[in-house]
């Protein structure tokens, strides 16, 4: 059920973004089918690329791509915030081991939802050129 909820939330967000972009693009004042398909293609392209990009960033993060940046930023912040533990991780090796023990799982619902929106954008683009 939780998996379906993630997809539902993504679908609602994609539709809201597409509706906003189509409203800004003048969908409701378009006078030809060609104009409507152009606006719909633009409307689904934007959230498709955003969600696919976020999904790919999540995939890269699940493989440990940003561990060094996270470790360095955490070390830097520990010097400026007095309440933080200064010696939480002595070195990057221990930090990396701890992150790997906690487990890393990629949740592809962002990427798949974005790919569906992008596919709709491609469909409307084909219809734009067909009309």
C-alpha positions in Angstrom: 0.0 0.0 0.0 2.8 2.4 0.8 4.4 1.8 -2.6 1.1 2.8 -4.3 0.9 5.8 -2.1 4.3 7.0 -3.3 3.3 6.6 -6.9 0.0 8.4 -6.2 1.7 11.3 -4.6 4.1 11.6 -7.5 1.2 11.4 -10.0 -0.7 14.2 -8.2 2.4 16.4 -8.1 3.1 15.8 -11.8 -0.5 16.7 -12.6 -0.3 19.9 -10.5 2.9 21.0 -12.2 1.6 20.1 -15.6 -1.6 22.0 -15.0 0.3 25.0 -13.8 2.6 25.0 -16.8 -0.3 24.5 -19.2 -2.2 27.3 -17.6 0.8 29.6 -18.0 1.2 28.4 -21.5 -2.3 29.4 -22.5 -3.9 25.9 -22.9 -7.4 27.2 -22.1 -7.1 29.9 -24.8 -5.5 27.8 -27.5 -7.6 27.8 -30.6 -6.2 24.8 -32.6 -5.4 21.2 -31.8 -1.8 21.8 -32.8 -1.5 24.5 -30.2 -3.1 22.3 -27.5 -0.7 19.4 -28.3 2.3 21.8 -28.2 1.3 23.2 -24.8 0.5 19.7 -23.4 3.9 18.4 -24.6 5.6 21.3 -22.8 3.5 20.8 -19.7 4.4 17.1 -19.3 8.1 17.6 -20.3 8.8 19.9 -17.3 7.7 17.5 -14.5 9.0 14.5 -16.4 12.5 15.9 -16.5 12.3 17.1 -12.9 11.1 13.8 -11.5 13.5 11.7 -13.6 16.4 13.9 -12.5 15.5 13.5 -8.9 15.1 9.8 -9.4 18.6 9.6 -10.9 20.1 11.7 -8.1 18.5 9.2 -5.7 20.0 6.3 -7.6 23.5 7.9 -7.5 23.1 8.6 -3.8 22.1 5.0 -3.1 25.4 3.9 -4.7 27.4 6.2 -2.3 28.3 8.9 -4.8 27.8 11.8 -2.4 29.3 10.2 0.7 32.5 12.3 0.6 30.5 15.6 0.3 28.2 14.6 3.1 31.1 13.6 5.4 33.0 16.9 4.6 30.0 19.1 5.1 29.1 17.3 8.4 32.7 17.8 9.7 32.6 21.5 8.7 29.3 22.1 10.4 30.5 20.4 13.6 33.0 23.2 14.1 30.4 25.9 13.8 27.5 24.4 15.8 28.6 24.1 19.5 26.0 21.4 20.5 27.1 18.9 17.8 29.4 16.0 18.7 32.9 17.0 17.4 34.2 13.5 17.1 31.3 11.5 15.8 33.3 9.9 13.0 37.1 10.0 13.2 37.7 9.4 9.6 35.9 8.8 6.3 36.5 5.1 6.4 34.4 4.6 9.6 31.8 7.0 8.2 31.5 5.0 5.0 31.3 1.7 6.9 28.5 3.0 9.0 26.6 4.3 6.0 27.0 0.9 4.3 25.8 -1.0 7.4 22.6 1.1 7.5 21.8 -0.1 4.1 21.1 1.8 0.9 18.0 1.2 -1.1 17.0 3.0 -4.3 13.4 3.8 -4.4 12.6 4.1 -8.1 9.1 5.6 -7.9 10.4 9.1 -8.7 12.2 8.0 -11.8 9.4 5.8 -13.0 6.8 8.5 -12.5 9.0 11.0 -14.3 9.5 8.5 -17.2 5.7 8.2 -17.6 5.3 12.0 -17.7 8.2 12.2 -20.2 6.5 9.5 -22.3 3.3 11.5 -22.3 5.3 14.5 -23.4 6.7 12.5 -26.3 3.2 11.3 -27.2 1.9 14.8 -27.3 4.9 15.9 -29.4 4.2 13.1 -31.9 0.5 14.2 -32.0 1.7 17.8 -32.5 3.6 16.9 -35.6 0.9 14.5 -36.9 -1.9 17.2 -36.8 
